[in-house]
């Protein structure tokens, strides 16, 4: 048993697919208990009955459709019209546009690719330093993961079996905190830039609103539909996907019908990878529950850690390391089932835990050696990876401070849920 476990760890280090390692560990666990391996197949099949599962491919497809259209350009124009008159306001435009776009695509890499080509040269032209531009665009790509209908929020809700509606509400203030702190830092370091992007013009705002009139209802459709009780989350996802499809393909005609199979395939490759890992993780979780592994882990942790505060500090350190070596989707399905019962033992709210988990893992996009945004930015802007590391470091520190505030002030996450 120990030898096989060591072999699995070595395979994971050598780059074996994560779902294969998780599935193999589950099979090994069930076999050690002399259980019928058909139990594992039934556990994997059970993901089909998860109530919000259909929201994942639908929101992902809608996000990919938006990224393939001219929606990014319209979003940048609108945020520029609303905030570009502020001295140094283009930095705020970049942060707001990236946060909105990442919330719908669920993938920060897509945001860097889609919006980076517009914002990076615009920042340079407006007088910002190249180092700041690189750090800002790379860091802003991960903003929005705490805003509805972010894919990591939905996936956490599925894995933790908590209300996705409540997670959407819980992410609002923590997400805004991260956005505001980065905005404040951006304005401070560029305080010498007195020239605004443009003078405020009601005419330009009206034109930008008119141009974006088809995308603007999306947050209303998602959030308004869910919290009014008119839609369930999965129904809101279906309406969003259909709405974006009709608008971009048939009304605005920015995406041809011939392009749809390519876009659908790209989006479903991401979804397929998530579902494969999710299925293997559910089977592994089933074994761990049967073997009472979470309870044993809690007993070990409780013997060393005496207070919720100490546990949260250790959890943050663990998540920072985890985010540096594992992508956010794999971390959710692999780690959340283990830490949920331990956190519950310390009286930590599962909704708050989810926001802390996602906020901390969001930093993983910017931490070496695996930080995905770092490599995407290096490739997209043709910069050495060490230059990207140095450019993003101040932004990483600001985001770390915001995560600490989010962790130790649970009211930020729970204030809208008190009723």
Secondary structure as the mmCIF struct_conf table of DSSP 4:
data_model
#
loop_
_struct_conf.conf_type_id
_struct_conf.id
_struct_conf.beg_label_comp_id
_struct_conf.beg_label_asym_id
_struct_conf.beg_label_seq_id
_struct_conf.end_label_comp_id
_struct_conf.end_label_asym_id
_struct_conf.end_label_seq_id
HELX_RH_AL_P HELX_RH_AL_P1 UNK A 2 UNK A 13
TURN_TY1_P TURN_TY1_P1 UNK A 14 UNK A 15
HELX_RH_AL_P HELX_RH_AL_P2 UNK A 18 UNK A 32
TURN_TY1_P TURN_TY1_P2 UNK A 33 UNK A 34
TURN_TY1_P TURN_TY1_P3 UNK A 37 UNK A 37
HELX_RH_AL_P HELX_RH_AL_P3 UNK A 38 UNK A 45
HELX_RH_3T_P HELX_RH_3T_P1 UNK A 46 UNK A 49
TURN_TY1_P TURN_TY1_P4 UNK A 51 UNK A 52
HELX_RH_AL_P HELX_RH_AL_P4 UNK A 53 UNK A 68
TURN_TY1_P TURN_TY1_P5 UNK A 69 UNK A 70
HELX_RH_AL_P HELX_RH_AL_P5 UNK A 71 UNK A 83
TURN_TY1_P TURN_TY1_P6 UNK A 84 UNK A 85
BEND BEND1 UNK A 86 UNK A 86
STRN STRN1 UNK A 87 UNK A 87
TURN_TY1_P TURN_TY1_P7 UNK A 88 UNK A 88
HELX_RH_AL_P HELX_RH_AL_P6 UNK A 89 UNK A 105
HELX_RH_AL_P HELX_RH_AL_P7 UNK A 108 UNK A 125
TURN_TY1_P TURN_TY1_P8 UNK A 126 UNK A 127
HELX_RH_AL_P HELX_RH_AL_P8 UNK A 130 UNK A 140
TURN_TY1_P TURN_TY1_P9 UNK A 141 UNK A 146
BEND BEND2 UNK A 147 UNK A 147
TURN_TY1_P TURN_TY1_P10 UNK A 148 UNK A 149
HELX_RH_AL_P HELX_RH_AL_P9 UNK A 151 UNK A 160
TURN_TY1_P TURN_TY1_P11 UNK A 161 UNK A 161
HELX_RH_AL_P HELX_RH_AL_P10 UNK A 164 UNK A 189
TURN_TY1_P TURN_TY1_P12 UNK A 190 UNK A 192
STRN STRN2 UNK A 196 UNK A 196
BEND BEND3 UNK A 197 UNK A 198
HELX_RH_AL_P HELX_RH_AL_P11 UNK A 202 UNK A 211
TURN_TY1_P TURN_TY1_P13 UNK A 212 UNK A 212
HELX_RH_AL_P HELX_RH_AL_P12 UNK A 213 UNK A 219
HELX_RH_PI_P HELX_RH_PI_P1 UNK A 220 UNK A 224
HELX_RH_AL_P HELX_RH_AL_P13 UNK A 225 UNK A 227
TURN_TY1_P TURN_TY1_P14 UNK A 228 UNK A 229
BEND BEND4 UNK A 230 UNK A 230
HELX_RH_AL_P HELX_RH_AL_P14 UNK A 233 UNK A 245
HELX_RH_PI_P HELX_RH_PI_P2 UNK A 246 UNK A 251
BEND BEND5 UNK A 252 UNK A 252
BEND BEND6 UNK A 255 UNK A 255
HELX_RH_AL_P HELX_RH_AL_P15 UNK A 257 UNK A 290
TURN_TY1_P TURN_TY1_P15 UNK A 291 UNK A 292
HELX_RH_AL_P HELX_RH_AL_P16 UNK A 293 UNK A 304
BEND BEND7 UNK A 307 UNK A 307
HELX_RH_AL_P HELX_RH_AL_P17 UNK A 308 UNK A 325
BEND BEND8 UNK A 326 UNK A 326
HELX_RH_AL_P HELX_RH_AL_P18 UNK A 328 UNK A 345
TURN_TY1_P TURN_TY1_P16 UNK A 346 UNK A 347
HELX_RH_AL_P HELX_RH_AL_P19 UNK A 350 UNK A 362
HELX_RH_3T_P HELX_RH_3T_P2 UNK A 363 UNK A 366
BEND BEND9 UNK A 367 UNK A 367
TURN_TY1_P TURN_TY1_P17 UNK A 368 UNK A 370
HELX_RH_AL_P HELX_RH_AL_P20 UNK A 372 UNK A 381
TURN_TY1_P TURN_TY1_P18 UNK A 382 UNK A 382
HELX_RH_AL_P HELX_RH_AL_P21 UNK A 385 UNK A 408
TURN_TY1_P TURN_TY1_P19 UNK A 410 UNK A 410
HELX_RH_AL_P HELX_RH_AL_P22 UNK A 411 UNK A 414
HELX_RH_3T_P HELX_RH_3T_P3 UNK A 415 UNK A 417
#
